[in-house]
Amino acid sequence: MTRAASRSSHPFQESRHGVLEHISKDELATADAIEVYNSRLLTGRSNRQAERFARRRGLPMTAGSDAHIAEMVGQAVTNVDADDRSVAAILSAIADGRTTVEGERTPWRISFRQAAGGAKRRVVNRLTTYLD
């Protein structure tokens, strides 16, 4: 039998299509874990909201680098206190809340460069659509 865990990534991030745009907080509380630290969030406000939510609801907490380029992989990590390295043991530890999160924010210059690249792509795509 295969077992999986559902985790909500940056649920309180309004500017980047957080999940709360589509579901209620009660529905969010049914996730197996909540991402409480995302290294790409500039201010950290959404991370703090997610952590408070997870603590109040007794939900396991995770972190994510949200890396879109190789150099940012590992900016945020979830440490899992599993009994062994098997998938079952790791999923069980997450479900039990035996996790800690740590990380550093993505440097602003990288976030800005990526945002500028995304804006450029959107402009080019729209112009292409209008010119076709």
N, CA, C and O atoms as CSV, one atom per row, in Angstrom:
chain,resi,resn,atom,element,x,y,z
A,1,MET,N,N,0.839,-1.179,0.000
A,1,MET,CA,C,0.000,0.000,0.000
A,1,MET,C,C,0.882,1.240,0.000
A,1,MET,O,O,1.823,1.335,0.788
A,2,THR,N,N,0.583,2.188,-0.880
A,2,THR,CA,C,1.335,3.433,-0.957
A,2,THR,C,C,0.669,4.475,-0.086
A,2,THR,O,O,-0.554,4.614,-0.102
A,3,ARG,N,N,1.452,5.194,0.662
A,3,ARG,CA,C,0.925,6.230,1.537
A,3,ARG,C,C,1.514,7.565,1.102
A,3,ARG,O,O,2.685,7.631,0.728
A,4,ALA,N,N,0.732,8.607,1.145
A,4,ALA,CA,C,1.193,9.939,0.775
A,4,ALA,C,C,0.727,10.935,1.817
A,4,ALA,O,O,-0.146,10.641,2.634
A,5,ALA,N,N,1.316,12.106,1.779
A,5,ALA,CA,C,0.925,13.185,2.681
A,5,ALA,C,C,0.584,14.412,1.854
A,5,ALA,O,O,1.250,14.709,0.862
A,6,SER,N,N,-0.456,15.122,2.266
A,6,SER,CA,C,-0.779,16.379,1.591
A,6,SER,C,C,-0.245,17.528,2.424
A,6,SER,O,O,-0.437,17.580,3.639
A,7,ARG,N,N,0.427,18.443,1.750
A,7,ARG,CA,C,1.012,19.589,2.431
A,7,ARG,C,C,0.621,20.831,1.657
A,7,ARG,O,O,0.689,20.853,0.428
A,8,SER,N,N,0.221,21.843,2.359
A,8,SER,CA,C,-0.172,23.093,1.722
A,8,SER,C,C,1.017,24.036,1.703
A,8,SER,O,O,1.546,24.403,2.753
A,9,SER,N,N,1.437,24.431,0.500
A,9,SER,CA,C,2.567,25.354,0.347
A,9,SER,C,C,2.100,26.799,0.399
A,9,SER,O,O,1.057,27.148,-0.154
A,10,HIS,N,N,2.874,27.624,1.060
A,10,HIS,CA,C,2.598,29.056,1.299
A,10,HIS,C,C,1.103,29.382,1.288
A,10,HIS,O,O,0.629,30.138,0.440
A,11,PRO,N,N,0.365,28.798,2.246
A,11,PRO,CA,C,-1.096,28.935,2.226
A,11,PRO,C,C,-1.602,30.358,2.428
A,11,PRO,O,O,-2.685,30.687,1.942
A,12,PHE,N,N,-0.866,31.205,3.121
A,12,PHE,CA,C,-1.342,32.552,3.419
A,12,PHE,C,C,-0.745,33.614,2.488
A,12,PHE,O,O,-0.945,34.809,2.707
A,13,GLN,N,N,-0.035,33.196,1.481
A,13,GLN,CA,C,0.591,34.136,0.547
A,13,GLN,C,C,-0.441,34.591,-0.484
A,13,GLN,O,O,-0.782,33.836,-1.394
A,14,GLU,N,N,-0.929,35.801,-0.348
A,14,GLU,CA,C,-1.988,36.292,-1.222
A,14,GLU,C,C,-1.476,36.674,-2.612
A,14,GLU,O,O,-2.181,36.476,-3.601
A,15,SER,N,N,-0.274,37.213,-2.698
A,15,SER,CA,C,0.220,37.697,-3.994
A,15,SER,C,C,0.745,36.576,-4.891
A,15,SER,O,O,1.021,36.806,-6.069
A,16,ARG,N,N,0.886,35.368,-4.347
A,16,ARG,CA,C,1.418,34.266,-5.149
A,16,ARG,C,C,0.450,33.096,-5.182
A,16,ARG,O,O,0.866,31.937,-5.191
A,17,HIS,N,N,-0.822,33.397,-5.199
A,17,HIS,CA,C,-1.854,32.373,-5.348
A,17,HIS,C,C,-1.805,31.316,-4.249
A,17,HIS,O,O,-1.760,30.118,-4.527
A,18,GLY,N,N,-1.813,31.771,-3.010
A,18,GLY,CA,C,-1.892,30.839,-1.899
A,18,GLY,C,C,-3.186,30.054,-1.946
A,18,GLY,O,O,-4.164,30.487,-2.556
A,19,VAL,N,N,-3.192,28.922,-1.314
A,19,VAL,CA,C,-4.327,28.005,-1.377
A,19,VAL,C,C,-5.601,28.601,-0.762
A,19,VAL,O,O,-6.705,28.203,-1.135
A,20,LEU,N,N,-5.464,29.538,0.164
A,20,LEU,CA,C,-6.651,30.108,0.800
A,20,LEU,C,C,-7.492,30.942,-0.156
A,20,LEU,O,O,-8.604,31.353,0.177
A,21,GLU,N,N,-6.964,31.185,-1.326
A,21,GLU,CA,C,-7.738,31.839,-2.374
A,21,GLU,C,C,-8.865,30.915,-2.851
A,21,GLU,O,O,-9.862,31.368,-3.411
A,22,HIS,N,N,-8.681,29.602,-2.613
A,22,HIS,CA,C,-9.604,28.605,-3.164
A,22,HIS,C,C,-10.333,27.752,-2.132
A,22,HIS,O,O,-11.323,27.095,-2.456
A,23,ILE,N,N,-9.851,27.758,-0.892
A,23,ILE,CA,C,-10.485,26.916,0.137
A,23,ILE,C,C,-10.634,27.704,1.434
A,23,ILE,O,O,-10.046,28.774,1.591
A,24,SER,N,N,-11.419,27.170,2.356
A,24,SER,CA,C,-11.596,27.814,3.657
A,24,SER,C,C,-10.475,27.389,4.620
A,24,SER,O,O,-9.735,26.441,4.356
A,25,LYS,N,N,-10.376,28.101,5.716
A,25,LYS,CA,C,-9.384,27.735,6.737
A,25,LYS,C,C,-9.713,26.368,7.346
A,25,LYS,O,O,-8.809,25.616,7.712
A,26,ASP,N,N,-10.995,26.050,7.451
A,26,ASP,CA,C,-11.373,24.724,7.966
A,26,ASP,C,C,-10.891,23.627,7.013
A,26,ASP,O,O,-10.418,22.578,7.450
A,27,GLU,N,N,-11.016,23.878,5.719
A,27,GLU,CA,C,-10.516,22.901,4.738
A,27,GLU,C,C,-8.992,22.818,4.796
A,27,GLU,O,O,-8.422,21.731,4.696
A,28,LEU,N,N,-8.334,23.963,4.958
A,28,LEU,CA,C,-6.873,23.973,5.080
A,28,LEU,C,C,-6.430,23.120,6.268
A,28,LEU,O,O,-5.407,22.439,6.203
A,29,ALA,N,N,-7.192,23.161,7.331
A,29,ALA,CA,C,-6.841,22.419,8.547
A,29,ALA,C,C,-6.893,20.909,8.361
A,29,ALA,O,O,-6.445,20.169,9.237
A,30,THR,N,N,-7.428,20.434,7.240
A,30,THR,CA,C,-7.465,18.988,6.993
A,30,THR,C,C,-6.191,18.487,6.317
A,30,THR,O,O,-6.024,17.281,6.137
A,31,ALA,N,N,-5.288,19.397,5.942
A,31,ALA,CA,C,-4.025,18.981,5.331
A,31,ALA,C,C,-3.207,18.188,6.350
A,31,ALA,O,O,-3.355,18.369,7.558
A,32,ASP,N,N,-2.355,17.319,5.850
A,32,ASP,CA,C,-1.500,16.536,6.745
A,32,ASP,C,C,-0.415,17.391,7.383
A,32,ASP,O,O,0.073,17.077,8.468
A,33,ALA,N,N,-0.037,18.478,6.704
A,33,ALA,CA,C,0.992,19.385,7.213
A,33,ALA,C,C,0.827,20.732,6.521
A,33,ALA,O,O,0.207,20.836,5.463
A,34,ILE,N,N,1.399,21.761,7.144
A,34,ILE,CA,C,1.330,23.121,6.614
A,34,ILE,C,C,2.748,23.656,6.466
A,34,ILE,O,O,3.575,23.525,7.368
A,35,GLU,N,N,3.012,24.260,5.309
A,35,GLU,CA,C,4.305,24.926,5.133
A,35,GLU,C,C,4.274,26.225,5.941
A,35,GLU,O,O,3.477,27.122,5.667
A,36,VAL,N,N,5.148,26.307,6.933
A,36,VAL,CA,C,5.199,27.492,7.787
A,36,VAL,C,C,6.424,28.351,7.517
A,36,VAL,O,O,6.545,29.452,8.054
A,37,TYR,N,N,7.330,27.853,6.687
A,37,TYR,CA,C,8.482,28.661,6.290
A,37,TYR,C,C,8.756,28.441,4.810
A,37,TYR,O,O,9.083,27.337,4.376
A,38,ASN,N,N,8.614,29.514,4.052
A,38,ASN,CA,C,8.904,29.501,2.618
A,38,ASN,C,C,9.968,30.560,2.397
A,38,ASN,O,O,9.742,31.733,2.695
A,39,SER,N,N,11.114,30.173,1.883
A,39,SER,CA,C,12.237,31.098,1.787
A,39,SER,C,C,12.034,32.212,0.772
A,39,SER,O,O,12.752,33.211,0.822
A,40,ARG,N,N,11.085,32.078,-0.148
A,40,ARG,CA,C,10.888,33.107,-1.171
A,40,ARG,C,C,9.954,34.229,-0.742
A,40,ARG,O,O,9.757,35.179,-1.499
A,41,LEU,N,N,9.379,34.147,0.443
A,41,LEU,CA,C,8.485,35.205,0.892
A,41,LEU,C,C,9.314,36.376,1.408
A,41,LEU,O,O,10.138,36.214,2.308
A,42,LEU,N,N,9.093,37.541,0.841
A,42,LEU,CA,C,9.942,38.696,1.126
A,42,LEU,C,C,9.828,39.213,2.552
A,42,LEU,O,O,10.845,39.515,3.176
A,43,THR,N,N,8.617,39.323,3.078
A,43,THR,CA,C,8.469,39.949,4.392
A,43,THR,C,C,8.403,38.945,5.536
A,43,THR,O,O,8.719,39.300,6.671
A,44,GLY,N,N,8.014,37.738,5.280
A,44,GLY,CA,C,7.862,36.745,6.339
A,44,GLY,C,C,6.499,36.773,7.001
A,44,GLY,O,O,6.201,35.904,7.820
A,45,ARG,N,N,5.661,37.748,6.669
A,45,ARG,CA,C,4.328,37.862,7.276
A,45,ARG,C,C,3.501,36.602,7.051
A,45,ARG,O,O,2.898,36.077,7.988
A,46,SER,N,N,3.471,36.123,5.830
A,46,SER,CA,C,2.681,34.924,5.528
A,46,SER,C,C,3.223,33.700,6.234
A,46,SER,O,O,2.458,32.817,6.620
A,47,ASN,N,N,4.539,33.636,6.410
A,47,ASN,CA,C,5.135,32.525,7.166
A,47,ASN,C,C,4.646,32.561,8.614
A,47,ASN,O,O,4.276,31.530,9.176
A,48,ARG,N,N,4.646,33.749,9.210
A,48,ARG,CA,C,4.187,33.870,10.600
A,48,ARG,C,C,2.715,33.501,10.734
A,48,ARG,O,O,2.327,32.836,11.694
A,49,GLN,N,N,1.890,33.927,9.775
A,49,GLN,CA,C,0.467,33.566,9.800
A,49,GLN,C,C,0.306,32.050,9.727
A,49,GLN,O,O,-0.487,31.466,10.465
A,50,ALA,N,N,1.060,31.421,8.835
A,50,ALA,CA,C,0.958,29.972,8.668
A,50,ALA,C,C,1.413,29.246,9.937
A,50,ALA,O,O,0.798,28.262,10.347
A,51,GLU,N,N,2.478,29.730,10.548
A,51,GLU,CA,C,2.962,29.079,11.774
A,51,GLU,C,C,1.939,29.210,12.902
A,51,GLU,O,O,1.670,28.240,13.611
A,52,ARG,N,N,1.368,30.403,13.070
A,52,ARG,CA,C,0.336,30.572,14.107
A,52,ARG,C,C,-0.849,29.637,13.846
A,52,ARG,O,O,-1.363,29.002,14.767
A,53,PHE,N,N,-1.273,29.562,12.588
A,53,PHE,CA,C,-2.393,28.692,12.217
A,53,PHE,C,C,-2.080,27.239,12.560
A,53,PHE,O,O,-2.890,26.549,13.181
A,54,ALA,N,N,-0.897,26.781,12.151
A,54,ALA,CA,C,-0.502,25.388,12.396
A,54,ALA,C,C,-0.419,25.089,13.896
A,54,ALA,O,O,-0.872,24.037,14.347
A,55,ARG,N,N,0.151,26.003,14.654
A,55,ARG,CA,C,0.262,25.779,16.104
A,55,ARG,C,C,-1.117,25.717,16.762
A,55,ARG,O,O,-1.377,24.845,17.590
A,56,ARG,N,N,-2.003,26.655,16.386
A,56,ARG,CA,C,-3.353,26.666,16.965
A,56,ARG,C,C,-4.121,25.389,16.646
A,56,ARG,O,O,-4.883,24.893,17.476
A,57,ARG,N,N,-3.922,24.866,15.457
A,57,ARG,CA,C,-4.663,23.679,15.008
A,57,ARG,C,C,-3.920,22.373,15.290
A,57,ARG,O,O,-4.444,21.291,15.022
A,58,GLY,N,N,-2.710,22.468,15.824
A,58,GLY,CA,C,-1.934,21.269,16.112
A,58,GLY,C,C,-1.486,20.526,14.859
A,58,GLY,O,O,-1.389,19.298,14.857
A,59,LEU,N,N,-1.213,21.278,13.793
A,59,LEU,CA,C,-0.814,20.659,12.524
A,59,LEU,C,C,0.709,20.562,12.409
A,59,LEU,O,O,1.427,21.459,12.851
A,60,PRO,N,N,1.194,19.478,11.817
A,60,PRO,CA,C,2.632,19.362,11.564
A,60,PRO,C,C,3.100,20.500,10.653
A,60,PRO,O,O,2.356,20.980,9.799
A,61,MET,N,N,4.349,20.917,10.857
A,61,MET,CA,C,4.898,22.056,10.120
A,61,MET,C,C,6.062,21.634,9.221
A,61,MET,O,O,6.882,20.790,9.583
A,62,THR,N,N,6.101,22.246,8.048
A,62,THR,CA,C,7.180,21.981,7.093
A,62,THR,C,C,7.726,23.296,6.553
A,62,THR,O,O,7.163,24.367,6.780
A,63,ALA,N,N,8.837,23.185,5.834
A,63,ALA,CA,C,9.464,24.337,5.188
A,63,ALA,C,C,9.733,23.992,3.735
A,63,ALA,O,O,9.791,22.820,3.361
A,64,GLY,N,N,9.894,25.022,2.926
A,64,GLY,CA,C,10.212,24.804,1.519
A,64,GLY,C,C,11.033,25.936,0.954
A,64,GLY,O,O,10.790,27.106,1.251
A,65,SER,N,N,12.008,25.582,0.136
A,65,SER,CA,C,12.834,26.599,-0.511
A,65,SER,C,C,12.081,27.310,-1.618
A,65,SER,O,O,12.375,28.463,-1.932
A,66,ASP,N,N,11.109,26.628,-2.211
A,66,ASP,CA,C,10.389,27.174,-3.364
A,66,ASP,C,C,11.406,27.602,-4.417
A,66,ASP,O,O,11.253,28.630,-5.076
A,67,ALA,N,N,12.439,26.791,-4.555
A,67,ALA,CA,C,13.555,27.126,-5.445
A,67,ALA,C,C,13.161,26.984,-6.905
A,67,ALA,O,O,12.674,25.942,-7.346
A,68,HIS,N,N,13.383,28.047,-7.625
A,68,HIS,CA,C,13.140,28.040,-9.061
A,68,HIS,C,C,14.453,28.037,-9.830
A,68,HIS,O,O,14.476,27.950,-11.058
A,69,ILE,N,N,15.543,28.135,-9.080
A,69,ILE,CA,C,16.885,28.034,-9.660
A,69,ILE,C,C,17.736,27.184,-8.710
A,69,ILE,O,O,17.509,27.167,-7.500
A,70,ALA,N,N,18.705,26.492,-9.275
A,70,ALA,CA,C,19.485,25.513,-8.511
A,70,ALA,C,C,20.168,26.106,-7.282
A,70,ALA,O,O,20.238,25.447,-6.245
A,71,GLU,N,N,20.667,27.326,-7.378
A,71,GLU,CA,C,21.419,27.891,-6.254
A,71,GLU,C,C,20.565,28.143,-5.007
A,71,GLU,O,O,21.107,28.383,-3.928
A,72,MET,N,N,19.248,28.092,-5.141
A,72,MET,CA,C,18.368,28.337,-4.003
A,72,MET,C,C,17.846,27.056,-3.354
A,72,MET,O,O,17.161,27.126,-2.334
A,73,VAL,N,N,18.150,25.903,-3.914
A,73,VAL,CA,C,17.743,24.639,-3.312
A,73,VAL,C,C,18.383,24.531,-1.928
A,73,VAL,O,O,19.592,24.708,-1.782
A,74,GLY,N,N,17.582,24.246,-0.937
A,74,GLY,CA,C,18.098,24.098,0.421
A,74,GLY,C,C,18.056,25.370,1.245
A,74,GLY,O,O,18.524,25.371,2.384
A,75,GLN,N,N,17.508,26.460,0.705
A,75,GLN,CA,C,17.387,27.689,1.496
A,75,GLN,C,C,16.490,27.460,2.713
A,75,GLN,O,O,16.666,28.102,3.748
A,76,ALA,N,N,15.547,26.561,2.588
A,76,ALA,CA,C,14.677,26.199,3.707
A,76,ALA,C,C,14.542,24.680,3.707
A,76,ALA,O,O,14.407,24.057,2.654
A,77,VAL,N,N,14.579,24.102,4.884
A,77,VAL,CA,C,14.500,22.645,4.977
A,77,VAL,C,C,13.571,22.229,6.121
A,77,VAL,O,O,13.373,22.959,7.093
A,78,THR,N,N,13.026,21.056,5.967
A,78,THR,CA,C,12.242,20.420,7.024
A,78,THR,C,C,13.085,19.283,7.571
A,78,THR,O,O,13.439,18.356,6.842
A,79,ASN,N,N,13.403,19.353,8.844
A,79,ASN,CA,C,14.093,18.253,9.510
A,79,ASN,C,C,13.030,17.312,10.051
A,79,ASN,O,O,12.108,17.734,10.749
A,80,VAL,N,N,13.166,16.041,9.723
A,80,VAL,CA,C,12.172,15.047,10.119
A,80,VAL,C,C,12.833,14.046,11.060
A,80,VAL,O,O,13.831,13.414,10.714
A,81,ASP,N,N,12.266,13.913,12.250
A,81,ASP,CA,C,12.788,12.996,13.262
A,81,ASP,C,C,12.141,11.627,13.069
A,81,ASP,O,O,11.299,11.198,13.858
A,82,ALA,N,N,12.559,10.957,11.998
A,82,ALA,CA,C,11.992,9.646,11.662
A,82,ALA,C,C,12.805,8.540,12.328
A,82,ALA,O,O,13.991,8.701,12.619
A,83,ASP,N,N,12.136,7.420,12.558
A,83,ASP,CA,C,12.800,6.279,13.176
A,83,ASP,C,C,13.834,5.651,12.245
A,83,ASP,O,O,14.845,5.112,12.695
A,84,ASP,N,N,13.571,5.728,10.962
A,84,ASP,CA,C,14.534,5.261,9.966
A,84,ASP,C,C,14.279,6.051,8.680
A,84,ASP,O,O,13.435,6.948,8.665
A,85,ARG,N,N,14.988,5.731,7.617
A,85,ARG,CA,C,14.895,6.500,6.372
A,85,ARG,C,C,13.868,5.959,5.382
A,85,ARG,O,O,13.894,6.320,4.206
A,86,SER,N,N,12.997,5.127,5.829
A,86,SER,CA,C,11.975,4.587,4.928
A,86,SER,C,C,10.879,5.631,4.695
A,86,SER,O,O,10.668,6.524,5.516
A,87,VAL,N,N,10.201,5.502,3.580
A,87,VAL,CA,C,9.102,6.413,3.270
A,87,VAL,C,C,8.050,6.355,4.374
A,87,VAL,O,O,7.559,7.391,4.823
A,88,ALA,N,N,7.707,5.156,4.805
A,88,ALA,CA,C,6.685,4.994,5.841
A,88,ALA,C,C,7.082,5.704,7.134
A,88,ALA,O,O,6.260,6.377,7.755
A,89,ALA,N,N,8.335,5.552,7.534
A,89,ALA,CA,C,8.801,6.182,8.776
A,89,ALA,C,C,8.820,7.700,8.661
A,89,ALA,O,O,8.484,8.403,9.615
A,90,ILE,N,N,9.211,8.204,7.502
A,90,ILE,CA,C,9.241,9.657,7.289
A,90,ILE,C,C,7.832,10.227,7.299
A,90,ILE,O,O,7.573,11.233,7.960
A,91,LEU,N,N,6.918,9.591,6.570
A,91,LEU,CA,C,5.531,10.067,6.555
A,91,LEU,C,C,4.893,9.992,7.938
A,91,LEU,O,O,4.129,10.876,8.323
A,92,SER,N,N,5.204,8.948,8.672
A,92,SER,CA,C,4.678,8.795,10.026
A,92,SER,C,C,5.199,9.912,10.934
A,92,SER,O,O,4.440,10.479,11.720
A,93,ALA,N,N,6.478,10.223,10.827
A,93,ALA,CA,C,7.068,11.280,11.641
A,93,ALA,C,C,6.449,12.636,11.317
A,93,ALA,O,O,6.192,13.434,12.219
A,94,ILE,N,N,6.210,12.898,10.030
A,94,ILE,CA,C,5.560,14.164,9.648
A,94,ILE,C,C,4.157,14.207,10.228
A,94,ILE,O,O,3.759,15.213,10.814
A,95,ALA,N,N,3.409,13.132,10.074
A,95,ALA,CA,C,2.039,13.074,10.596
A,95,ALA,C,C,2.002,13.278,12.110
A,95,ALA,O,O,1.063,13.874,12.637
A,96,ASP,N,N,3.023,12.783,12.806
A,96,ASP,CA,C,3.115,12.924,14.258
A,96,ASP,C,C,3.627,14.299,14.678
A,96,ASP,O,O,3.665,14.614,15.867
A,97,GLY,N,N,4.022,15.119,13.699
A,97,GLY,CA,C,4.539,16.448,14.015
A,97,GLY,C,C,5.972,16.453,14.479
A,97,GLY,O,O,6.420,17.413,15.105
A,98,ARG,N,N,6.696,15.396,14.181
A,98,ARG,CA,C,8.104,15.332,14.589
A,98,ARG,C,C,8.978,15.996,13.525
A,98,ARG,O,O,9.833,15.361,12.908
A,99,THR,N,N,8.734,17.295,13.332
A,99,THR,CA,C,9.478,18.075,12.347
A,99,THR,C,C,9.944,19.374,12.976
A,99,THR,O,O,9.327,19.891,13.907
A,100,THR,N,N,11.032,19.886,12.455
A,100,THR,CA,C,11.468,21.248,12.754
A,100,THR,C,C,11.804,21.889,11.419
A,100,THR,O,O,12.161,21.203,10.461
A,101,VAL,N,N,11.688,23.192,11.363
A,101,VAL,CA,C,11.977,23.906,10.123
A,101,VAL,C,C,13.111,24.900,10.362
A,101,VAL,O,O,13.277,25.441,11.455
A,102,GLU,N,N,13.872,25.118,9.313
A,102,GLU,CA,C,14.937,26.120,9.390
A,102,GLU,C,C,15.208,26.632,7.991
A,102,GLU,O,O,14.881,25.982,6.998
A,103,GLY,N,N,15.802,27.791,7.928
A,103,GLY,CA,C,16.132,28.319,6.621
A,103,GLY,C,C,16.488,29.783,6.639
A,103,GLY,O,O,16.466,30.449,7.674
A,104,GLU,N,N,16.813,30.254,5.468
A,104,GLU,CA,C,17.147,31.656,5.255
A,104,GLU,C,C,16.330,32.152,4.076
A,104,GLU,O,O,16.046,31.405,3.140
A,105,ARG,N,N,15.960,33.408,4.135
A,105,ARG,CA,C,15.199,33.985,3.026
A,105,ARG,C,C,16.039,34.031,1.767
A,105,ARG,O,O,17.259,34.192,1.813
A,106,THR,N,N,15.361,33.887,0.647
A,106,THR,CA,C,16.014,34.060,-0.645
A,106,THR,C,C,16.500,35.502,-0.705
A,106,THR,O,O,15.730,36.412,-0.397
A,107,PRO,N,N,17.760,35.746,-1.093
A,107,PRO,CA,C,18.260,37.126,-1.177
A,107,PRO,C,C,17.382,37.979,-2.094
A,107,PRO,O,O,16.928,37.511,-3.138
A,108,TRP,N,N,17.148,39.225,-1.703
A,108,TRP,CA,C,16.247,40.109,-2.448
A,108,TRP,C,C,16.665,40.263,-3.894
A,108,TRP,O,O,15.808,40.377,-4.770
A,109,ARG,N,N,17.971,40.269,-4.172
A,109,ARG,CA,C,18.436,40.469,-5.554
A,109,ARG,C,C,17.997,39.307,-6.452
A,109,ARG,O,O,17.707,39.506,-7.631
A,110,ILE,N,N,17.952,38.107,-5.893
A,110,ILE,CA,C,17.511,36.941,-6.671
A,110,ILE,C,C,15.999,36.984,-6.850
A,110,ILE,O,O,15.496,36.717,-7.942
A,111,SER,N,N,15.272,37.318,-5.784
A,111,SER,CA,C,13.815,37.440,-5.906
A,111,SER,C,C,13.456,38.506,-6.936
A,111,SER,O,O,12.555,38.306,-7.750
A,112,PHE,N,N,14.157,39.637,-6.904
A,112,PHE,CA,C,13.883,40.722,-7.855
A,112,PHE,C,C,14.185,40.274,-9.282
A,112,PHE,O,O,13.402,40.530,-10.197
A,113,ARG,N,N,15.327,39.603,-9.469
A,113,ARG,CA,C,15.702,39.137,-10.806
A,113,ARG,C,C,14.664,38.159,-11.354
A,113,ARG,O,O,14.306,38.225,-12.530
A,114,GLN,N,N,14.184,37.259,-10.507
A,114,GLN,CA,C,13.183,36.293,-10.941
A,114,GLN,C,C,11.846,36.974,-11.218
A,114,GLN,O,O,11.164,36.632,-12.184
A,115,ALA,N,N,11.466,37.938,-10.375
A,115,ALA,CA,C,10.211,38.661,-10.598
A,115,ALA,C,C,10.279,39.461,-11.893
A,115,ALA,O,O,9.312,39.502,-12.653
A,116,ALA,N,N,11.408,40.088,-12.140
A,116,ALA,CA,C,11.569,40.864,-13.376
A,116,ALA,C,C,11.502,39.943,-14.592
A,116,ALA,O,O,10.899,40.294,-15.606
A,117,GLY,N,N,12.116,38.772,-14.493
A,117,GLY,CA,C,12.060,37.809,-15.597
A,117,GLY,C,C,10.641,37.345,-15.855
A,117,GLY,O,O,10.232,37.200,-17.007
A,118,GLY,N,N,9.886,37.110,-14.792
A,118,GLY,CA,C,8.491,36.697,-14.933
A,118,GLY,C,C,7.641,37.798,-15.548
A,118,GLY,O,O,6.788,37.528,-16.394
A,119,ALA,N,N,7.868,39.037,-15.128
A,119,ALA,CA,C,7.117,40.170,-15.698
A,119,ALA,C,C,7.429,40.312,-17.183
A,119,ALA,O,O,6.534,40.561,-17.990
A,120,LYS,N,N,8.675,40.155,-17.534
A,120,LYS,CA,C,9.072,40.253,-18.948
A,120,LYS,C,C,8.380,39.171,-19.774
A,120,LYS,O,O,7.883,39.444,-20.867
A,121,ARG,N,N,8.348,37.938,-19.249
A,121,ARG,CA,C,7.681,36.839,-19.960
A,121,ARG,C,C,6.196,37.129,-20.166
A,121,ARG,O,O,5.648,36.884,-21.241
A,122,ARG,N,N,5.550,37.654,-19.118
A,122,ARG,CA,C,4.119,37.963,-19.234
A,122,ARG,C,C,3.861,39.050,-20.274
A,122,ARG,O,O,2.901,38.953,-21.038
A,123,VAL,N,N,4.702,40.081,-20.314
A,123,VAL,CA,C,4.542,41.153,-21.302
A,123,VAL,C,C,4.744,40.608,-22.705
A,123,VAL,O,O,3.952,40.892,-23.604
A,124,VAL,N,N,5.804,39.824,-22.900
A,124,VAL,CA,C,6.079,39.248,-24.221
A,124,VAL,C,C,4.921,38.349,-24.653
A,124,VAL,O,O,4.492,38.408,-25.805
A,125,ASN,N,N,4.414,37.523,-23.747
A,125,ASN,CA,C,3.289,36.632,-24.084
A,125,ASN,C,C,2.037,37.419,-24.471
A,125,ASN,O,O,1.342,37.064,-25.423
A,126,ARG,N,N,1.756,38.486,-23.728
A,126,ARG,CA,C,0.575,39.296,-24.060
A,126,ARG,C,C,0.748,40.003,-25.397
A,126,ARG,O,O,-0.185,40.060,-26.199
A,127,LEU,N,N,1.935,40.538,-25.636
A,127,LEU,CA,C,2.182,41.209,-26.920
A,127,LEU,C,C,2.058,40.226,-28.085
A,127,LEU,O,O,1.501,40.546,-29.135
A,128,THR,N,N,2.585,39.036,-27.872
A,128,THR,CA,C,2.508,38.011,-28.902
A,128,THR,C,C,1.053,37.659,-29.193
A,128,THR,O,O,0.672,37.467,-30.347
A,129,THR,N,N,0.239,37.577,-28.132
A,129,THR,CA,C,-1.174,37.263,-28.295
A,129,THR,C,C,-1.883,38.363,-29.109
A,129,THR,O,O,-2.675,38.077,-30.007
A,130,TYR,N,N,-1.581,39.617,-28.772
A,130,TYR,CA,C,-2.214,40.728,-29.466
A,130,TYR,C,C,-1.752,40.863,-30.918
A,130,TYR,O,O,-2.521,41.294,-31.777
A,131,LEU,N,N,-0.509,40.497,-31.191
A,131,LEU,CA,C,0.047,40.657,-32.530
A,131,LEU,C,C,-0.317,39.511,-33.453
A,131,LEU,O,O,-0.208,39.639,-34.673
A,132,ASP,N,N,-0.743,38.406,-32.897
A,132,ASP,CA,C,-1.106,37.246,-33.743
A,132,ASP,C,C,-2.428,37.409,-34.408
A,132,ASP,O,O,-2.863,36.524,-35.143
